[in-house]
Amino acid sequence: MNPNRTASNGAPVTVTLLGTGDAFASFGRSQSGYLIDAPGGRILMEAGPGLLQALKSNGVSTDSFDLLLISHLHGDHFAGLPFLILDYMWETPRKKLLTIAGPAKLEQRTWLLTRAMFPHFELDKIKRKLKFVVLEPGSSTRLGKFKVSAIRSPHTKPEISLSIRIDGGGKSIVFSGDSGWNDELVELSAGADLFLCECTYYESAHLKFHLNYPLLAANRDKFKVRRMVLTHLGREVLSREDEIALEMGYDGMKIEI
C-alpha cells in the first residue's frame, strides 16, 4: 500500500481555482491562486498579484482561512501578499492568527515587498497576526488539521521552490507548483484524489524549469492519481486547446473530491 494514500471518505472537499494563468496572465487568466474547503478548515494556496480581486469576485472573505501555502517566491505566486496584508490593516481586521507556510525566506521577502509597496505603514500590529512557517523539502508538517508535505521542485536555484501535498479530511491534494520534470513528483502525488499540475508550455519543451504538455501527455500513466487537472497554463497551451486531451482548469472552476 502506498504510505501517502489517504482514505477517501467523509465530507467532500471543494477546490476553487482562483487563478490558472502563468506569469504572463496568458489569455487574460488570473495568476496563481487556489482555495481549498475541507472539513478541517479552509486553505488558501498561492497568492498571485490579483489575489484580492479573485477572492472578492468569488465572495471569499480574507478572514475566512487560517492557513496560506506558498510554493515559491516568484511574483506571480506570492506578490499578492502585501495586498492581503493591506486588507487586514484597513478593511478586514484579522481576528485569528494566519499561518503562512512556504519556502525559506518567505517571511523576509514578504515584509521586504510590503515595505517597498507601502513604505510608510506601521506593520508591528499586523505582524502579530501572521505566523510564518518554513516548509522543508522532504519533510511533513502538521498545520492545524492538515498534514502538509513538500519536496523541492527543479524550478529555482539557488532559492528553493516546492511541490506540495495536503492530506486532511480524508482526502489528498497535490500541487506541482512550478516544476520541471521530477520523478519525486510522481511519488509525492501517488494516490492523491486531486493533482493540480502546471502545464506552461507546448512547443518550448527544451525549457526544463517548467512542465510542458507533450511531456505530461506521454507520462500521464505514471501519475497514479484519481484526477489530474492542468493549471498555470501558458500561451502555447491555451492557443492549442483543441489538441489538449488532458483536463484543463479555468478561473473560477470548482472541483469536488
N, C-alpha and C positions, 0 to 999 in steps of 0.2 A: 504493500500500500504506500502511496506517495505521502511522506510525512507532512507535506504542505497542505494536503487536502483537508478542507473544512466541510463538514456535512451541510448539505443544502436543505435546511428546514426552517420552520418558524416563519415569522412575518416577512413579507417581501422587503427587499432593499431597492430603492429607486435612485438611479443616477441620472442627473440632468447635465447635459453637455452645454455649458455656458459659452464656450469658445472652442472652435475646432480648426481655426486657421493657423497658418505658420507665422513666422516673424514679420512677413510682408503683408499680413492680413489679406492673403490672396482671395480674389473673387468676393471681396467685401466681408469675409468671415472674421469674427472676433478672435482675438488671440487667447491663449490657453486659459481654461477655467472649467472646473468640474465640481458639481455639488452632489454629495452622497447622503441620502437619507436612509438611516438604518435604525433598528430597534435600540441600538446602543447610543444613538445620537446622530448629529448632523456634522459632516466633514466638508470643508472646502479644500479642494486640491488645485493648486496653481493660482496665480494672481497676475494675469496679464494686465496691460495698461488700461484696458476697458472694463476692469472688474466691476467698478461701481455701477456703470451703466447696465452691464449684464445682470447683476444681482437685482437691481431695482426694476429692470424690464420684466424679470421673472417673479416679481413680488416677494423677493427674499430679503429679510431684514439683515443688516450687517451684524446684529447682535444675536442671531439665531444659531450660530455654530460656535463650538468651543475648541475646535481643532482645525488647523490650517496646515496643509502639507505643501512643500515647495520642492521641486525636483532639482533645479539648478538655478544659477544666478545670471541667466541671460534676461534681458529686459522684457521679452515677450512672455516670461514665466513668473517674474516677481515684481515688475515695475508698478503694479497696481497697489502695492502695499502702502506707499505714502498716502494715496487717496483713501484707502481703508482707515488708516490712522487719522487722517483729516476728518473723516466721517465720525469716528469715535470721539474726537475732540469737540466737534461743533454741532453735529446733527443727531447722532445716536449714541449717547454716552454709554460706554461699555460697563455693564453691570457685573459680569463674571470674568474670570481670568480666561484669556485666549492663549492656547498653546500653539506656537508656530514652530513647526519642525521641518528641518531640511538639512542641506549640506553645511559643512564648516564654513564660517564667515558670513552666514546668512544674517545673523544679528548685526554684525559690524556694517555690512553693506546696506542693510535696511535703514539704519539710522543715518548713514552717510548720504544715501539717496534722499531721505526725508529732509535732512538739513539743506541739501542742495536745492530742493524744490521749494521748501518753506523755511527759509533761514532764520526767521525771527520768532518762530513759535516756541513756547515753553513746553518741553516734552516730558519733564520729570513725572508728571501726574499720570499720563497715559502709559509711560513705561512700566508703571506698577501693575498695569492690567494685562501686560503681554509677557509671556514666558517663552523664551526661545530654547529649543531642544535640538541638539545635533544628532542627525541620523547617520550612524557609522556604517559604511558599506560592509556587507557580510554579517550584519547583526540584526536582531529583532528587538523592538522596544514596545512595552505596554504603555499605551496612551489612552487613558480613560478605559472604555470597554473594548478597545481595539488593539490588536497586535499589528504593529507596522514593521515590515521587514524591508530592507534595502540592499541593493547591490550597486556597484559602480558601473555606470554606462560609459562606453567609449565615445564620448561626445566632447568633453572639455579637458584640456590639460594646460597648466598643472592643477587648475581648480577641479573639484570633484562634482560630477553630475550623477544623478541617481535614477534608477528604476525602482519602483515602489510597489509593494504588495500590502494590502489591507485585509485582515481577517477579523470578522466580527458579525454578530447577529446571524450566525450560521451560514454566512456567505463569504466569498473571497473575490477581491477585485485587484487586478494587476494593471499598473500603468507603466508603459515603457519609458516615459519621459522622452527626451531627445536622445537617440542612441543609434550608433552603428550596429552592425550585426554582432551578436554576443550570445554564445552558447549558454552562458549563465542565465540569460533572459528566458530561454526555453525552460530551464529548470525552475526558475522563480515562478513562472506562470503556470506550471503543471497543476492541473486540477482546478484552476480558477473558474469561477462562474462567469466572470466577465474580464476580458483582456482588452484594454484600451491601448492601441498600438499606433505609434506615429508612422506616417507614410508621407514624407515630404516630397519625394522626387519620383520621377518615372524614367526620363531619359538620362539624367545625371547619376547613373549608377556608380560612377567612379568616385563619388564623394562618400567617404567611408564613415563620416561622423553623423550621418542621418540614414534612416532606413528608406528603401525605395520599393515601389510596387512589384517590379519583376522578381526581386529577391524574396519578398514576402509571399507572393503567389507560389513560387517554386518550393517554398519551405513551409507552407501553411500546415501540412500534416504533422510537422514536428511539434506544433503548439497544441498540447492536449488540454484544451480549454472548452468550456461549454459554448461560449460565444465570443467572437473576436470582432471588434469594431475599429475601423481605421479613423485616426484623427490627426491633428497637426498637419492638415492637408495643404500641399503647395500647388502652385500654378500648373506644374507639369501633370499632376494627377487630376486636378479638377477640370482641366481642359480636355481630358480624355476619359471623362466619367463613363461614357458608354462602353469603354473597354475594361472597366474595373469589375471583376467578378466578386471580390470580397466586399463585405458590408461596410459602407462608409457612414460616418457620423455626420451630423449637421448641427448648427447652432440651435439651441432650444430642444433638441431631441431628448426624450425621456426614455430610459431603459429600466424595465422592472426585472429583477432577478430573484 
